[in-house]
């Protein structure tokens, strides 16, 4: 089969690889019909090379048709249409019993002291072959796959793999009070959907970004926006329109891709130039992120407010303004999305009348699998208006 494989910084390729096969009675094989490039994939494209092997298959946002199931998989069958959550969880361990599926103890990667295994995402998370491929082996398929109805296009459901549950959790974790307000930093796919979900739930939403196409998309969905290019002080701009306090909550949907934090950018650049062993040690023991968005979030949230972090950070020694955070009484919540925890909340919005979250207005590019390297390039460089790239095997 064809798959997207990693070969180095900014070097992903379409290659022929062996077809996957059932290895465990809890496995399934799906034929991928749509898969996506995630902002997190760009971390592999840029800075996480020390933790990924040459030829590893990328991707963690797939959906498709079940081809084969193991003996212990009974809730799906060949021919079913399914979405595959990006985290691999068993559904019955201590953590799963508490709906903390991203911390599943059955698939935790104890060698690196990390949470549940993820598809297509480095040795840190199990080095499980990913879903940017024609076929995918799905471990823990007795629990993970989400069955969806036939009929609507893949774009109605594919975001259940990551974007929608991550965004829903970001809003939940933000603990916005009834009738309250929330600022969303970063209007990539997660920021766009977080903003739409928050607005759907009746909150005042202010989105912040510097990319014109992202700002335009947010405006199209009724989101107030602030262009970071047009102000030297985003938190002050937000306080000026919120009675001087800032918003009740903030969602950081940027993470380590943030612009404007020179020390973190330099640290990431230097890390990327080191041999893999040295780079891995630097990232796990002395890593620095680009914290501009998080610093702005701390400045923006009102006293006693909540910051919800859905953007991925990777540093271990990030400088945090603890005095300011303590003085303001800020609550922080963060972490990988517990995908299946939120499916029952999201499914009625996808299968009912209309499309209240306008999920079919998120993808900007739809490419055949063979053009995935081009998709990665324009997404990473923010060229050609790329906000979300879908791939069709």
N, C-alpha and C positions, 0 to 999 in steps of 0.2 A: 504494500500500500504506500501511498504518498503521505508524508508528514513534514511538519516544519521542525527543523533541528537547529540546535545552537552550536556555533563553531567559534565564538569569540565575540569581543566587543563590537556591536553593530554588524554582526555577521550571522544572519539566520538564513537557512537554505531549505529548499524543497527537495527532499530526497526520497528514494525508495527504501523502505525499512520492512522488516518482517511483519506479517499480520499478527495481531494479538490473538491469544488463545485463553480459554478457561484454565485457570491454575488451581482455584479453590472452589468448593461447593457454594460459596457465597459470592462468586463472580458473575458478571454478565458481560456480554460483548454488544456494543451498539454501533450501528452505522451512522456516522455523524452527518447531519444534514445542514447544520449551521454551527459555527463556532466564532468566537470573537477575540480580538486583541484587547487586552485590559491594560490600564495604566500601570498596574503592577508588573506586567510583562516588560515594560520599558526599564524597570530596575534590572532585569536580567540582561536586557539589551545594552545597558550602560555600566552598572557598578557592582553587580553581584556575581561576576564571573568566577571568583574564587570558590564558589559553592556549587558550580554547575559543571557537568562533564560534557566534553565535546560529543556531539551526536544526540544529546538528550532531547526528547520531544517536548515541545512547549505547549502551553495553552490550558486554561482551566475554566472556560465558559462555553461548554458544548451542549448541544441537544441532538437528538436523532431517533432512530428506530431500533428497537431491540432485535438483535439477530439470534442470540443464544443466551441461555441462563444456566447457572449451576444448580445442583440438586436441591440446595437449601433456599433458593430464591423463588418465592411463590406470589409476591404481590405484583410482579410484572411478568410478561410473557412475550415470546417472539411476535413481532408485529406492533407492539405497543409503542406509542410516541412518548418520549421521556426527556426531561431536562436533568442534567447531572450537576448537583451542587459541587462547588469548587473544593470544599473540605470533605474529607473521607471519614465518616464516623459510623460506629457500629450500632448505635441506637439503644444499647442496653447496659453500658458501663456506668460507673458512679457519676461521671460528668454528663453523659448523655441522659441519664435519668433526671438530671437537673436542667435539661435543655441547653447545656453548654457544649454544643456539638463541636465547636472549634477547638475544644480541649479534650476530645475523646481519648480515653486512656488506652483503648485498644490499639489506636493507630498513632499515638504520640511518638515523636522521634526522640527517644531518650538519649541517643548519642550526642545530640546537640541541645538537649533540654528545651525542646520546643513543643508546640501543641500538635493538634491533629495533622496527619499527613494531608498534603494538597496535591492536586493534579498539576504536573508540569512545572514544579516550582522548587528546584534545587535540592541538594543534599540536606539542607536545613529542615526541609519538610518532606523527606522520604524519597525524593528522586523518583516519583511515580510518573511513568510516561503520560504525557498530556493529551489534550483533546483537539489540538490543531492538526488534525489527521483525518484520514478517511474512516478509520475504525478506532475504537477505544475499548480497552479492557477496564471494567468498573469493579474495583474491589468493594466489599461490604454492600453489594447490590441488593441484599435482602432488606436494606433499610434506605439507602441513599437516593436512588432515582425517584424523580417526581413525575408521576404520570399526568399527562395533559391531553385534552381532547383533540380529536382531529378537526380540521376545518380552518380555523384562523391561521394566518401565516406564522412562520417561525418567529418573526420579530415580535409577535405578541407575547411569546413565552420564554425566549432564549435568555432574557435578562434575569429570570428566576435562578440561574446558575450562580449569580454573584451580584450584579448591579442593583437589582431591586431589593433583595434581603439586606445587602450592605447599607443601602440608603435608608431602608425602613428602620434598621437597627440604629443608624446614626441619629434619626429623628427621635426614636424611643429613648436612646441614651441621653439625648439633649434635655429631656425633662422640661419641655417648654410648657409654661402654665397655660390654662385655658385663656384664649384670646391674646396670648403673649406674642413675643417676637423672637426671631432667630436670624443670625447672620450666617451665611454659608460662604466660607472661603474656598475658592476653587470651583469653577463651573465646568469641569470635565464631566464625564458620564455620571460619576457618583454624586458630584455636586448638583448637576442638573436634576437628577431624580430625587435627591434629598430635598431640594427646593420645591419641586412639584408636590412631593408627598406632604411636606410641611404646609404648603398653601392649601392642598386638598383637605387638610385637617383643621383649617381655619386660622392659621397663624399668619402674622405679618412676616414676610421673608425678604431679606436683603442679600443679594448675591454679589460677590466680589471676584473680579478676575481682571486680566490685562489683555486677553485675546478677543479681538472684535467679534469673531464668529460665535464664541461662547456667550458673550454678553448679549448678542442679538438673539440667540436661541432662548436664553432665559427671559428676555423681554417678551418674546413671542408667547410665552406661557404665563405672563402676568407677574413676573418677578421684578421687584425693584432692584436696580443694579447700581453698583459703584465701579467705575473704571479706575483701576489702580494706576493707570498712566496719567490720570488727570488730577491726582492729588498726591501730595507728599506725606500725608498723614491720614491713612484710611480709618484708624480708630476714631480720630477726632471728627472726620466726616460723618461717621455713623452716630457718634454721640450728638452731633449737631442736629440730627433728624429724629432723635429718640429722647428728647427732653433732657439731654446732657448726661444720661445714665449709661447709655449703651443698650444693646439688646439683652433680653432675659437669658438667652442661650446663644452659643456659637457652635457651628459644625466646622471642623477643620477637615476638608476633603482634599487637601493638597499633599501633606506628608513631605517626604524628603525631596520631592521635585521642586520645592519652593524656589522662586527667584529671590535674589536680594540678600543672601546670607553668605558673604564672601568666604569666611573661614570654613564653613561646612562644604562649600563648593570646592575649595582648594583641597580639603581633606579627602573628598570623594575622588577628585582627579588624581591625587597622589596615590591613593589606594588602588585605583584602576591601573596604575603603571607598575605596581609591585608584582613580583612572582606570586603565584596563587597561595602558597603556604604563608608567606609574610602578609599578604593582603588579607587573608582570612583572619589571621591573628589580630591585625589592626582593627578590622571591622568588629570583631566580637569582644575585644578588650578596650579599644580606644577610639571607637567610631564616633564621628561627628556628623550630624545631619544639618541640612539647611533649614533653619528654624524660623524663617521670616514669617510664615503664615501662623505658626503657633504663637510666636511673640505677639503678633497682631491680634490673635484671638484672645490672649490674656488681657491685652489692653482694651479690647472691644467689649467683652462681656461685662454686664453690670455687676455690682457688688452682690455677692450671694448667688450668682448665676452658675450655669453649668456649661462646660466645654465638652463636646463629644468629638472624639478623634477617630475618623475612619480612614484618613490618609495614612499610608504605611511609612513608619520610621524604622531605621535600622541601626542607629548609633547606640553606643553603650555609655558614653560620657558626655551626653548633651548637657550644656549649661542651661539650667532652668531658673527663672526668677522666683525662687521660693519665697522670698520676703514679700514680694508683691502678691503672689498667689495666696499666701497665708493671710495677708492683710485684707484682701478682697473677699476672702471666704469662698474661694472658687471650688467647685466640684469638677473633677475630671473623670470621664468614662471613655474607654477605648477598647480596641481589640478586633480580631477577625470576626466576621459575621457568623452567627450560628444559623446557617441558612434555613434548615428545616423548621426552626422555631417560628419563623415568620411566614411560612407558606400559606397557612390558613387565613392570615390577615390579607395577604396579597392576592390570592387566587380569585376571590370574587371581583376584584377590580380588573382582572384580565379576562374573565369568562362572562361577565355580565354585559348588559347593554352599554354601548359606547366604549370609550377608552379614556377614563377620567385622568389617567396619568400620562396620556399621549405617548405611550411607549413606542408607537410606530413612528414617532418623530424624535428619534435620538440618533440612529445610525446615519452617518453622512457618507459612508463609503461601503459598498458591497462588492467584494472582489472574489474571483475564483481562488482556490487555495494556492495555485501556482504563482499568484501575484502577492503572496503574503510578505515577502521581503520589501516590496514597495509600500505595502500597508504599514509595516513597522516604521519605515523611514519617514513617511509623511506624518504619521501620528507622533513620532518622537520630535520631529522638527516643527510640529504644528503648522504644516504646509497644506495648501489646497483645502482649507477649511475643515481639516480632519478633526472630528470630535469623538466619533465612535466608528470603528472599522469592523465589519462583519465579513467572515470568510465562508465561502461555499465550496466544500469538498466535491 
